[in-house]
Amino acid sequence: MTDSVPRMLAGDAASRALGIDVREVTSGAATVTMTVRPDMVNGHGITHGAFVFAVADTAFACACNSHGPLTVAAAVDITFVAPSRAGDVLEARAVERTRFGRSGIYDVTVRRGDDVIAEFRGTSRTVERDPA
């Protein structure tokens, strides 16, 4: 793995503000966590989908940038499976499925303990060569 992920995270004010903690990054994979705060729940008392998406998206970004070149999301899809609530710790694990040309496909599972909260699939696009 290159130093591209630490560089990316150093400028990632959004993930920092949400309290997202990057636990592990390996080549093509990443695990991040986030504790759901009371200000992250919607009018139904469950985690707003945007925050579930954000934790999944950060794992995706770490996994697809683990190879070095600047890589961004080209398309994503998320399916919300179960609700979570304030106080829950969400863990998002991203796994690379394939890379082809300048693109890649990654699956991210968001869990609360053993319970699946969401499934996310992202397609990445490399936009710059590794500066190193």
Buried (B, 14 or more C-beta within 10 A) or exposed (E): BBEBBEBBBEEBEEBEEBEBBBBEBEEBBBBBBBBBEEEBBEEEEBBBEEBBBBBBBBBBBBBBBBBBBBBEBBEBEBEBBEBBBBEBEBBBBBBBEEBEEEBBBBBBBBBBEEEEBBBBBBBBBBEEEEEE
